[in-house]
Amino acid sequence: MRGARLAAALALPAVLSAQLAVEGETVYTMAGPAIRNGIVLIRDGKIERVGPRSEVRVPAGYRRLAAKVVTPGLIDAYTVVGLSGYLNQAHDQDQLERSKPIQPELRAVDAYDAREPLIAYLRGYGITTLHTGHGPGILVSGQTMIVKTVGDTVEEALVRPDVMVASTLGGGARERDPGKSPGTRAKAIAMLRSELVKAQETLRRREKKPEEAARDLATEVWIQVLRGEKPLLVTVDRAHDILSTIRLGKEFGLRLVLSSVAEAYLVLEEIRASGYPVIVHPAMQRAGGETENVSFETAAKLKAAGIPFAMQSGYESYVPKTRVVLFEAAVAAAYGLGFEAALAALTIDAARLLGIADRLGSLEAGKDADLALYDGDPFEYTSHAIGVIINGRLVSDQPQ
């Protein structure tokens, strides 16, 4: 990470005007065609009106901002930022607890550091929302949440406190130490199936004798998964592991979200038929091990197959501990996805997948006023994010 860029990201500008008029040579609303010479009016944290400059009058007293390109604030559909910190030291790495292979009771909201410098770093590129939490690497690592990239506390940043249960299947779920479970793929799925069966039995007992049903944190989460209240987010890459994951989901009638899916190109029809959406691996993810067959073209192939998907920065094991989904989507756009679909994967499609499209993902009247302003094509590396607005407030004006 360049020192000057990090320094700029760490400095949060003063909160500015609650009434804004954002003018863009091109405004991508993601709710319809792009608007040339458009205006977005913002009042009290919400979008008031969107339209062409010829049709939208800017009221007196509104502060005007201008950019070549205006988009909805970008959404990182899966990350560990806020639990994983930029120092890459034990004290700021809370994304993975290795004491047990199955820990659905762990909550991201209990570990999120709203002051983590990586949050401001991402915000500087126009990323306004993170689906973050426990990461891949053990069978079940914990729960995820959705936050905005502002605030000094988790309460100030929070959009939804509990969203999905993060899991890993395939080789990535194997325990590192010989003799510890799960040591094989079959053992991992058997352990997961056992937890789900146990939760089913608990539900049956409660229906018969509610007062006698034992309660514990892990079982409560599995019951929510069985009821479809929380999707199971499964990081899985090998084609045969993807199929095993789909089979398990159908067996228990689960809401699944597939994550990473490096070998999706081998089983596109099966993924499409399952109806499960995908949070695709970062386009520039390193190839090796389970992800040896990652491809710049995976997102384009998912789009062509009609599979709903969004983009993620994922888990990064080296400094600066996070990728930037803007850059990952730019590569996917160049490798067959195209501009509009790549931008959708960072905005409205991500919002729909995460269940927050009623508030975020597009520029429409009544939605949260989260916007990203650029001095050129957002997917060109020579362009800069020249302004970021979250909840109707200008929170960054340092070009990144």
Secondary structure, 3 states (H helix, E strand, C coil): CCHHHHHHHHCCCCCCCCEEEEEEEEECCCCCCCEEEEEEEEECCEEEEEEECCCCCCCCCCEEEEEEEEEECEEEEEECECCECCCCCHHHECCCCCCCCECCCCCHHHCCCCCCHHHHHHHCCCEEEEEEECCCCCCEEEEEEEEECCCCCHHHHEEECCCCEEEECHHHHCCCCCCCCCCCHHHHHHHHHHHHHHHHHHHHHHHHCHHHCCCCHHHHHHHHHHCCCCCEEEEECCHHHHHHHHHHHHHHCCCEEEEECCCHHHCHHHHHHHCCCEEECCCCCCCCHHHCCCCCCHHHHHHHCCCCEEECCECCCCCCCCCCHHHHHHHHHHHHHCHHHHHHHHCHHHHHHHCCCCCCCCCCCCCECCEEEECCCCCCCCCCEEEEEECCEEEECCCC
